[in-house]
Amino acid sequence: MAGHVLSTAPGVQASTGVRGLRALGPNTRTKTAVGNVATVADTVLFSGATGVWVYGSSRVRAMGVPAVVEGATGLTVSTAGSTLGPLQVVQPDPRAKGT
């Protein structure tokens, strides 16, 4: 799965149409011009929900963890614990691309 790399929380959209507020993750070293490279270990915070990544890039890694690129698979989970739907990368970093 090739595509541009995600590096900011507002670049993620929940299934409810809300953009990400903040991303929490272990990557503090691998960066792009916009921010840290998102990995599948990251948790994306939304208003009233959280997002978790299930599948990322098979070839691009940041600190040994698969990076989140266009087409990555994730789930939106409500604060009550129910699954709301898929996450979608809507605004990746235009200058960072994985192959």
MOPAC internal coordinates of N, CA, C and O (Angstrom, degrees):
PM7 1SCF
backbone

  N    0.0000 0     0.00 0     0.00 0    0    0    0
  C    1.4415 1     0.00 0     0.00 0    1    0    0
  C    1.5241 1   107.60 1     0.00 0    2    1    0
  O    1.2310 1   120.13 1   -74.84 1    3    2    1
  N    1.2923 1   117.35 1   105.16 1    3    2    1
  C    1.4592 1   121.65 1   178.48 1    5    3    2
  C    1.5144 1   109.95 1   -99.27 1    6    5    3
  O    1.2310 1   120.97 1   -24.57 1    7    6    5
  N    1.2997 1   115.76 1   155.43 1    7    6    5
  C    1.4515 1   119.61 1   177.95 1    9    7    6
  C    1.5124 1   110.61 1   162.80 1   10    9    7
  O    1.2310 1   121.37 1    -0.94 1   11   10    9
  N    1.2988 1   114.99 1   179.06 1   11   10    9
  C    1.4521 1   120.15 1   179.31 1   13   11   10
  C    1.5203 1   109.84 1   -73.46 1   14   13   11
  O    1.2310 1   121.05 1   -30.94 1   15   14   13
  N    1.3343 1   115.59 1   149.06 1   15   14   13
  C    1.4569 1   122.81 1  -175.27 1   17   15   14
  C    1.5254 1   110.18 1   -87.39 1   18   17   15
  O    1.2310 1   120.61 1   -37.96 1   19   18   17
  N    1.3234 1   116.44 1   142.04 1   19   18   17
  C    1.4574 1   122.13 1   175.84 1   21   19   18
  C    1.5261 1   108.85 1   -83.53 1   22   21   19
  O    1.2310 1   120.34 1   -44.87 1   23   22   21
  N    1.3299 1   116.95 1   135.13 1   23   22   21
  C    1.4640 1   119.29 1   179.56 1   25   23   22
  C    1.5227 1   113.81 1  -137.87 1   26   25   23
  O    1.2310 1   119.10 1  -178.27 1   27   26   25
  N    1.3216 1   119.32 1     1.73 1   27   26   25
  C    1.4686 1   121.36 1   177.14 1   29   27   26
  C    1.5209 1   109.99 1  -138.20 1   30   29   27
  O    1.2310 1   120.37 1   -33.90 1   31   30   29
  N    1.3329 1   116.90 1   146.10 1   31   30   29
  C    1.4664 1   121.20 1   179.81 1   33   31   30
  C    1.5278 1   113.07 1   -63.44 1   34   33   31
  O    1.2310 1   118.50 1   141.20 1   35   34   33
  N    1.3510 1   120.46 1   -38.80 1   35   34   33
  C    1.4658 1   118.80 1   178.03 1   37   35   34
  C    1.5301 1   113.96 1   -65.18 1   38   37   35
  O    1.2310 1   119.95 1   171.32 1   39   38   37
  N    1.3164 1   117.71 1    -8.68 1   39   38   37
  C    1.4550 1   121.67 1   176.50 1   41   39   38
  C    1.5184 1   113.03 1   -79.39 1   42   41   39
  O    1.2310 1   120.37 1   178.09 1   43   42   41
  N    1.3513 1   116.89 1    -1.91 1   43   42   41
  C    1.4624 1   121.92 1   179.68 1   45   43   42
  C    1.5198 1   108.70 1  -110.37 1   46   45   43
  O    1.2310 1   120.90 1   -41.40 1   47   46   45
  N    1.3200 1   115.88 1   138.60 1   47   46   45
  C    1.4612 1   120.85 1   177.69 1   49   47   46
  C    1.5203 1   108.86 1  -120.91 1   50   49   47
  O    1.2310 1   120.77 1   -47.71 1   51   50   49
  N    1.3360 1   116.13 1   132.29 1   51   50   49
  C    1.4577 1   121.19 1   176.50 1   53   51   50
  C    1.5184 1   109.91 1   -77.08 1   54   53   51
  O    1.2310 1   120.70 1   -12.22 1   55   54   53
  N    1.3110 1   116.27 1   167.78 1   55   54   53
  C    1.4613 1   120.37 1   178.89 1   57   55   54
  C    1.5287 1   111.71 1   -64.63 1   58   57   55
  O    1.2310 1   120.14 1   162.01 1   59   58   57
  N    1.3223 1   117.34 1   -17.99 1   59   58   57
  C    1.4637 1   121.63 1   177.98 1   61   59   58
  C    1.5231 1   112.34 1   -84.29 1   62   61   59
  O    1.2310 1   119.70 1   175.95 1   63   62   61
  N    1.3245 1   118.18 1    -4.05 1   63   62   61
  C    1.4567 1   122.44 1   179.27 1   65   63   62
  C    1.5149 1   114.25 1    92.52 1   66   65   63
  O    1.2310 1   119.97 1  -177.39 1   67   66   65
  N    1.3198 1   117.65 1     2.61 1   67   66   65
  C    1.4626 1   122.67 1  -178.66 1   69   67   66
  C    1.5250 1   109.50 1   -88.80 1   70   69   67
  O    1.2310 1   120.50 1   -40.46 1   71   70   69
  N    1.3357 1   116.64 1   139.54 1   71   70   69
  C    1.4651 1   120.99 1   177.14 1   73   71   70
  C    1.5228 1   110.21 1   -83.94 1   74   73   71
  O    1.2310 1   120.56 1   -24.81 1   75   74   73
  N    1.3334 1   116.53 1   155.19 1   75   74   73
  C    1.4578 1   122.41 1  -179.76 1   77   75   74
  C    1.5246 1   112.16 1   -65.93 1   78   77   75
  O    1.2310 1   121.17 1   -36.12 1   79   78   77
  N    1.3328 1   115.37 1   143.88 1   79   78   77
  C    1.4612 1   121.25 1   177.76 1   81   79   78
  C    1.5179 1   111.59 1   -93.38 1   82   81   79
  O    1.2310 1   120.90 1   136.76 1   83   82   81
  N    1.3280 1   115.89 1   -43.24 1   83   82   81
  C    1.4583 1   121.26 1  -176.72 1   85   83   82
  C    1.5218 1   108.92 1  -156.78 1   86   85   83
  O    1.2310 1   121.03 1   -31.26 1   87   86   85
  N    1.3212 1   115.64 1   148.74 1   87   86   85
  C    1.4623 1   121.19 1   175.97 1   89   87   86
  C    1.5199 1   108.86 1  -116.88 1   90   89   87
  O    1.2310 1   120.84 1   -46.48 1   91   90   89
  N    1.3233 1   116.00 1   133.52 1   91   90   89
  C    1.4519 1   121.91 1   177.90 1   93   91   90
  C    1.5160 1   108.41 1  -114.18 1   94   93   91
  O    1.2310 1   120.71 1   -54.17 1   95   94   93
  N    1.3237 1   116.25 1   125.83 1   95   94   93
  C    1.4497 1   118.89 1  -178.97 1   97   95   94
  C    1.5057 1   112.35 1  -163.02 1   98   97   95
  O    1.2310 1   120.80 1    -9.91 1   99   98   97
  N    1.3203 1   116.08 1   170.09 1   99   98   97
  C    1.4587 1   121.31 1  -175.54 1  101   99   98
  C    1.5275 1   115.40 1   -80.96 1  102  101   99
  O    1.2310 1   119.45 1   166.04 1  103  102  101
  N    1.3301 1   118.66 1   -13.96 1  103  102  101
  C    1.4599 1   120.48 1  -176.03 1  105  103  102
  C    1.5265 1   110.81 1   -77.36 1  106  105  103
  O    1.2310 1   121.12 1   -64.83 1  107  106  105
  N    1.3114 1   115.47 1   115.17 1  107  106  105
  C    1.4662 1   120.85 1   176.36 1  109  107  106
  C    1.5238 1   111.93 1  -122.17 1  110  109  107
  O    1.2310 1   120.01 1   177.60 1  111  110  109
  N    1.3221 1   117.58 1    -2.40 1  111  110  109
  C    1.4604 1   120.58 1  -174.39 1  113  111  110
  C    1.5193 1   115.19 1  -109.50 1  114  113  111
  O    1.2310 1   119.47 1   142.76 1  115  114  113
  N    1.3203 1   118.62 1   -37.24 1  115  114  113
  C    1.4608 1   121.81 1  -176.72 1  117  115  114
  C    1.5191 1   109.07 1   -88.59 1  118  117  115
  O    1.2310 1   120.92 1   -64.29 1  119  118  117
  N    1.3394 1   115.84 1   115.71 1  119  118  117
  C    1.4620 1   120.27 1  -173.95 1  121  119  118
  C    1.5223 1   111.81 1  -128.14 1  122  121  119
  O    1.2310 1   121.78 1   -21.03 1  123  122  121
  N    1.3330 1   114.20 1   158.97 1  123  122  121
  C    1.4480 1   121.76 1   169.54 1  125  123  122
  C    1.5251 1   106.66 1  -114.01 1  126  125  123
  O    1.2310 1   119.97 1     5.89 1  127  126  125
  N    1.3102 1   117.67 1  -174.11 1  127  126  125
  C    1.4670 1   120.45 1   178.22 1  129  127  126
  C    1.5221 1   111.58 1   -67.05 1  130  129  127
  O    1.2310 1   119.87 1   157.49 1  131  130  129
  N    1.3294 1   117.86 1   -22.51 1  131  130  129
  C    1.4599 1   122.32 1  -176.21 1  133  131  130
  C    1.5259 1   112.69 1   -94.70 1  134  133  131
  O    1.2310 1   119.80 1   143.02 1  135  134  133
  N    1.3230 1   117.98 1   -36.98 1  135  134  133
  C    1.4632 1   121.54 1  -177.71 1  137  135  134
  C    1.5097 1   111.47 1   176.00 1  138  137  135
  O    1.2310 1   120.85 1    12.20 1  139  138  137
  N    1.3319 1   115.99 1  -167.80 1  139  138  137
  C    1.4646 1   121.43 1   179.49 1  141  139  138
  C    1.5237 1   110.61 1   -69.42 1  142  141  139
  O    1.2310 1   120.79 1   -34.19 1  143  142  141
  N    1.3220 1   116.10 1   145.81 1  143  142  141
  C    1.4600 1   121.24 1   176.75 1  145  143  142
  C    1.5239 1   108.15 1   -69.96 1  146  145  143
  O    1.2310 1   120.19 1   -50.49 1  147  146  145
  N    1.3310 1   117.25 1   129.51 1  147  146  145
  C    1.4645 1   121.87 1   178.72 1  149  147  146
  C    1.5213 1   109.84 1   -75.48 1  150  149  147
  O    1.2310 1   120.57 1   -38.35 1  151  150  149
  N    1.3335 1   116.52 1   141.65 1  151  150  149
  C    1.4653 1   122.13 1   178.07 1  153  151  150
  C    1.5325 1   109.05 1  -123.76 1  154  153  151
  O    1.2310 1   120.73 1   -11.61 1  155  154  153
  N    1.3351 1   116.20 1   168.39 1  155  154  153
  C    1.4623 1   119.77 1   179.68 1  157  155  154
  C    1.5277 1   111.65 1   -68.95 1  158  157  155
  O    1.2310 1   119.63 1   168.09 1  159  158  157
  N    1.3157 1   118.31 1   -11.91 1  159  158  157
  C    1.4656 1   121.29 1   176.44 1  161  159  158
  C    1.5286 1   111.83 1   -82.11 1  162  161  159
  O    1.2310 1   119.92 1   172.50 1  163  162  161
  N    1.3298 1   117.76 1    -7.50 1  163  162  161
  C    1.4677 1   121.59 1  -178.82 1  165  163  162
  C    1.5279 1   111.40 1   -75.80 1  166  165  163
  O    1.2310 1   121.42 1   -30.59 1  167  166  165
  N    1.3170 1   114.89 1   149.41 1  167  166  165
  C    1.4557 1   122.82 1   171.05 1  169  167  166
  C    1.5133 1   107.11 1  -114.78 1  170  169  167
  O    1.2310 1   120.07 1   -51.77 1  171  170  169
  N    1.3242 1   117.47 1   128.23 1  171  170  169
  C    1.4595 1   122.30 1  -179.72 1  173  171  170
  C    1.5225 1   108.15 1   -99.93 1  174  173  171
  O    1.2310 1   120.56 1   -50.58 1  175  174  173
  N    1.3285 1   116.54 1   129.42 1  175  174  173
  C    1.4571 1   121.44 1   179.74 1  177  175  174
  C    1.5209 1   110.26 1   -96.97 1  178  177  175
  O    1.2310 1   120.89 1   -47.35 1  179  178  177
  N    1.3285 1   115.90 1   132.65 1  179  178  177
  C    1.4565 1   123.95 1   175.80 1  181  179  178
  C    1.5240 1   107.49 1  -122.04 1  182  181  179
  O    1.2310 1   120.52 1    -9.60 1  183  182  181
  N    1.2973 1   116.61 1   170.40 1  183  182  181
  C    1.4560 1   120.80 1   174.37 1  185  183  182
  C    1.5266 1   108.39 1   -72.86 1  186  185  183
  O    1.2310 1   119.88 1   -72.27 1  187  186  185
  N    1.3365 1   117.83 1   107.73 1  187  186  185
  C    1.4547 1   122.13 1   179.47 1  189  187  186
  C    1.5072 1   115.81 1    84.36 1  190  189  187
  O    1.2310 1   119.55 1  -173.18 1  191  190  189
  N    1.3240 1   118.46 1     6.82 1  191  190  189
  C    1.4596 1   120.69 1  -179.06 1  193  191  190
  C    1.5293 1   110.06 1  -158.00 1  194  193  191
  O    1.2310 1   121.19 1   -11.68 1  195  194  193
  N    1.3229 1   115.33 1   168.32 1  195  194  193
  C    1.4589 1   121.83 1   172.98 1  197  195  194
  C    1.5185 1   108.24 1  -130.33 1  198  197  195
  O    1.2310 1   120.83 1   -21.00 1  199  198  197
  N    1.3100 1   116.02 1   159.00 1  199  198  197
  C    1.4511 1   120.99 1   178.35 1  201  199  198
  C    1.5148 1   109.98 1  -124.36 1  202  201  199
  O    1.2310 1   120.43 1   -42.23 1  203  202  201
  N    1.3110 1   116.77 1   137.77 1  203  202  201
  C    1.4562 1   122.68 1   177.30 1  205  203  202
  C    1.5209 1   108.67 1  -126.03 1  206  205  203
  O    1.2310 1   121.06 1   -36.75 1  207  206  205
  N    1.3164 1   115.58 1   143.25 1  207  206  205
  C    1.4623 1   121.03 1  -179.40 1  209  207  206
  C    1.5136 1   109.53 1   -91.92 1  210  209  207
  O    1.2310 1   120.52 1   -40.67 1  211  210  209
  N    1.3231 1   116.62 1   139.33 1  211  210  209
  C    1.4490 1   122.68 1  -179.50 1  213  211  210
  C    1.5247 1   110.71 1  -105.06 1  214  213  211
  O    1.2310 1   120.48 1   137.73 1  215  214  213
  N    1.3203 1   116.69 1   -42.27 1  215  214  213
  C    1.4577 1   121.33 1  -176.00 1  217  215  214
  C    1.5208 1   109.19 1  -142.34 1  218  217  215
  O    1.2310 1   120.78 1   -50.22 1  219  218  217
  N    1.3356 1   116.11 1   129.78 1  219  218  217
  C    1.4568 1   121.50 1   178.45 1  221  219  218
  C    1.5097 1   110.62 1  -119.48 1  222  221  219
  O    1.2310 1   120.94 1    29.76 1  223  222  221
  N    1.2945 1   115.82 1  -150.24 1  223  222  221
  C    1.4598 1   121.60 1  -178.98 1  225  223  222
  C    1.5266 1   110.69 1   -72.16 1  226  225  223
  O    1.2310 1   120.72 1   -38.32 1  227  226  225
  N    1.3157 1   116.23 1   141.68 1  227  226  225
  C    1.4649 1   119.91 1   177.38 1  229  227  226
  C    1.5236 1   112.16 1   -86.05 1  230  229  227
  O    1.2310 1   119.67 1   164.13 1  231  230  229
  N    1.3366 1   118.24 1   -15.87 1  231  230  229
  C    1.4639 1   120.79 1  -176.93 1  233  231  230
  C    1.5197 1   114.43 1  -117.58 1  234  233  231
  O    1.2310 1   119.60 1   153.77 1  235  234  233
  N    1.3282 1   118.37 1   -26.23 1  235  234  233
  C    1.4605 1   121.66 1  -177.08 1  237  235  234
  C    1.5215 1   108.69 1   -96.68 1  238  237  235
  O    1.2310 1   120.98 1   -52.91 1  239  238  237
  N    1.3435 1   115.72 1   127.09 1  239  238  237
  C    1.4587 1   120.59 1  -179.02 1  241  239  238
  C    1.5212 1   110.36 1  -131.18 1  242  241  239
  O    1.2310 1   121.38 1   -29.14 1  243  242  241
  N    1.3203 1   114.96 1   150.86 1  243  242  241
  C    1.4617 1   122.31 1   174.15 1  245  243  242
  C    1.5211 1   106.43 1  -127.72 1  246  245  243
  O    1.2310 1   120.68 1   -63.70 1  247  246  245
  N    1.3090 1   116.30 1   116.30 1  247  246  245
  C    1.4676 1   122.56 1  -176.88 1  249  247  246
  C    1.5350 1   111.57 1    57.00 1  250  249  247
  O    1.2310 1   120.44 1  -144.68 1  251  250  249
  N    1.3255 1   116.77 1    35.32 1  251  250  249
  C    1.4508 1   122.29 1   176.95 1  253  251  250
  C    1.5170 1   115.49 1    83.65 1  254  253  251
  O    1.2310 1   119.71 1  -178.48 1  255  254  253
  N    1.3268 1   118.16 1     1.52 1  255  254  253
  C    1.4602 1   122.80 1  -178.15 1  257  255  254
  C    1.5324 1   108.33 1  -112.20 1  258  257  255
  O    1.2310 1   119.24 1   -41.85 1  259  258  257
  N    1.3370 1   119.06 1   138.15 1  259  258  257
  C    1.4656 1   120.53 1   179.44 1  261  259  258
  C    1.5319 1   112.20 1   -56.53 1  262  261  259
  O    1.2310 1   121.14 1   -44.46 1  263  262  261
  N    1.3254 1   115.42 1   135.54 1  263  262  261
  C    1.4659 1   121.22 1   179.91 1  265  263  262
  C    1.5268 1   110.19 1   -81.10 1  266  265  263
  O    1.2310 1   121.24 1   -22.80 1  267  266  265
  N    1.3308 1   115.23 1   157.20 1  267  266  265
  C    1.4612 1   121.48 1   176.13 1  269  267  266
  C    1.5321 1   107.22 1   -92.27 1  270  269  267
  O    1.2310 1   120.75 1   -60.14 1  271  270  269
  N    1.3191 1   116.18 1   119.86 1  271  270  269
  C    1.4636 1   122.54 1   178.61 1  273  271  270
  C    1.5296 1   107.99 1  -122.41 1  274  273  271
  O    1.2310 1   120.76 1    -6.16 1  275  274  273
  N    1.3228 1   116.15 1   173.84 1  275  274  273
  C    1.4667 1   119.73 1   175.57 1  277  275  274
  C    1.5251 1   108.66 1   -55.05 1  278  277  275
  O    1.2310 1   120.39 1   -46.02 1  279  278  277
  N    1.2841 1   116.86 1   133.98 1  279  278  277
  C    1.4552 1   120.99 1  -179.72 1  281  279  278
  C    1.5193 1   113.55 1    92.04 1  282  281  279
  O    1.2310 1   119.26 1  -179.07 1  283  282  281
  N    1.3209 1   119.03 1     0.93 1  283  282  281
  C    1.4642 1   121.43 1   177.13 1  285  283  282
  C    1.5313 1   109.19 1   -65.99 1  286  285  283
  O    1.2310 1   120.92 1   -25.53 1  287  286  285
  N    1.3176 1   115.85 1   154.47 1  287  286  285
  C    1.4550 1   121.58 1  -177.62 1  289  287  286
  C    1.5191 1   110.63 1  -106.31 1  290  289  287
  O    1.2310 1   120.81 1   -48.83 1  291  290  289
  N    1.3251 1   116.05 1   131.17 1  291  290  289
  C    1.4598 1   120.46 1   177.97 1  293  291  290
  C    1.5223 1   110.50 1  -149.98 1  294  293  291
  O    1.2310 1   121.20 1   -12.03 1  295  294  293
  N    1.3407 1   115.32 1   167.97 1  295  294  293
  C    1.4595 1   121.56 1  -179.44 1  297  295  294
  C    1.5139 1   110.72 1  -124.51 1  298  297  295
  O    1.2310 1   120.86 1   -34.49 1  299  298  297
  N    1.3288 1   115.96 1   145.51 1  299  298  297
  C    1.4560 1   122.54 1   172.42 1  301  299  298
  C    1.5204 1   107.44 1   -99.82 1  302  301  299
  O    1.2310 1   120.85 1   -51.90 1  303  302  301
  N    1.3400 1   115.98 1   128.10 1  303  302  301
  C    1.4556 1   121.72 1  -178.91 1  305  303  302
  C    1.5199 1   108.05 1  -121.23 1  306  305  303
  O    1.2310 1   120.16 1   -49.65 1  307  306  305
  N    1.3376 1   117.30 1   130.35 1  307  306  305
  C    1.4713 1   120.77 1   179.54 1  309  307  306
  C    1.5231 1   109.64 1   -72.65 1  310  309  307
  O    1.2310 1   120.57 1   -16.27 1  311  310  309
  N    1.3179 1   116.51 1   163.73 1  311  310  309
  C    1.4590 1   120.40 1   178.66 1  313  311  310
  C    1.5227 1   111.22 1   -65.53 1  314  313  311
  O    1.2310 1   119.72 1   160.29 1  315  314  313
  N    1.3348 1   118.13 1   -19.71 1  315  314  313
  C    1.4663 1   122.17 1   176.12 1  317  315  314
  C    1.5247 1   111.63 1   -80.28 1  318  317  315
  O    1.2310 1   120.08 1   167.63 1  319  318  317
  N    1.3325 1   117.46 1   -12.37 1  319  318  317
  C    1.4616 1   121.39 1   176.80 1  321  319  318
  C    1.5099 1   115.78 1   104.11 1  322  321  319
  O    1.2310 1   119.22 1   178.91 1  323  322  321
  N    1.3131 1   119.09 1    -1.09 1  323  322  321
  C    1.4632 1   120.56 1   179.84 1  325  323  322
  C    1.5312 1   110.58 1   -89.52 1  326  325  323
  O    1.2310 1   121.13 1   -32.20 1  327  326  325
  N    1.3242 1   115.45 1   147.80 1  327  326  325
  C    1.4588 1   121.26 1   179.17 1  329  327  326
  C    1.5239 1   109.12 1   -78.49 1  330  329  327
  O    1.2310 1   120.85 1   -50.25 1  331  330  329
  N    1.3414 1   115.98 1   129.75 1  331  330  329
  C    1.4611 1   120.86 1  -178.09 1  333  331  330
  C    1.5197 1   112.98 1   -99.44 1  334  333  331
  O    1.2310 1   119.84 1   153.01 1  335  334  333
  N    1.3294 1   117.90 1   -26.99 1  335  334  333
  C    1.4564 1   120.49 1  -179.32 1  337  335  334
  C    1.5193 1   111.48 1   149.04 1  338  337  335
  O    1.2310 1   120.01 1    10.36 1  339  338  337
  N    1.3266 1   117.59 1  -169.64 1  339  338  337
  C    1.4651 1   121.36 1  -174.99 1  341  339  338
  C    1.5346 1   113.38 1   -81.24 1  342  341  339
  O    1.2310 1   121.64 1   -23.82 1  343  342  341
  N    1.3323 1   114.46 1   156.18 1  343  342  341
  C    1.4644 1   121.95 1   169.58 1  345  343  342
  C    1.5187 1   107.76 1   -88.34 1  346  345  343
  O    1.2310 1   120.47 1   -25.72 1  347  346  345
  N    1.3164 1   116.71 1   154.28 1  347  346  345
  C    1.4629 1   120.54 1   178.88 1  349  347  346
  C    1.5217 1   109.06 1  -137.91 1  350  349  347
  O    1.2310 1   120.88 1   -48.56 1  351  350  349
  N    1.3406 1   115.91 1   131.44 1  351  350  349
  C    1.4580 1   120.88 1   173.72 1  353  351  350
  C    1.5141 1   107.02 1   -81.53 1  354  353  351
  O    1.2310 1   120.16 1   -65.55 1  355  354  353
  N    1.3360 1   117.29 1   114.45 1  355  354  353
  C    1.4616 1   121.13 1  -176.60 1  357  355  354
  C    1.5258 1   113.00 1  -111.52 1  358  357  355
  O    1.2310 1   120.03 1   162.23 1  359  358  357
  N    1.3252 1   117.54 1   -17.77 1  359  358  357
  C    1.4546 1   120.18 1  -178.85 1  361  359  358
  C    1.5339 1   109.94 1  -144.39 1  362  361  359
  O    1.2310 1   120.47 1  -101.74 1  363  362  361
  N    1.3387 1   116.71 1    78.26 1  363  362  361
  C    1.4617 1   119.59 1   177.91 1  365  363  362
  C    1.5336 1   110.62 1   -76.80 1  366  365  363
  O    1.2310 1   121.05 1    -7.71 1  367  366  365
  N    1.3040 1   115.59 1   172.29 1  367  366  365
  C    1.4547 1   121.11 1   176.96 1  369  367  366
  C    1.5368 1   108.01 1   -73.22 1  370  369  367
  O    1.2310 1   118.85 1   -61.02 1  371  370  369
  N    1.3200 1   119.81 1   118.98 1  371  370  369
  C    1.4609 1   121.26 1  -175.79 1  373  371  370
  C    1.5304 1   114.16 1   -69.86 1  374  373  371
  O    1.2310 1   120.03 1   164.78 1  375  374  373
  N    1.3225 1   117.55 1   -15.22 1  375  374  373
  C    1.4656 1   119.52 1  -177.03 1  377  375  374
  C    1.5169 1   113.49 1  -103.57 1  378  377  375
  O    1.2310 1   119.68 1   172.70 1  379  378  377
  N    1.3308 1   118.21 1    -7.30 1  379  378  377
  C    1.4747 1   121.09 1   179.97 1  381  379  378
  C    1.5149 1   109.00 1  -114.11 1  382  381  379
  O    1.2310 1   120.73 1   -60.94 1  383  382  381
  N    1.3210 1   116.21 1   119.06 1  383  382  381
  C    1.4642 1   120.82 1  -176.50 1  385  383  382
  C    1.5049 1   110.11 1  -131.50 1  386  385  383
  O    1.2310 1   121.32 1   -42.22 1  387  386  385
  N    1.3266 1   115.08 1   137.78 1  387  386  385
  C    1.4699 1   120.85 1   175.93 1  389  387  386
  C    1.5116 1   110.10 1  -106.57 1  390  389  387
  O    1.2310 1   121.31 1   -31.56 1  391  390  389
  N    1.3195 1   115.11 1   148.44 1  391  390  389
  C    1.4677 1   119.09 1   179.54 1  393  391  390
  C    1.5083 1   111.31 1  -113.87 1  394  393  391
  O    1.2310 1   120.10 1   180.00 1  395  394  393

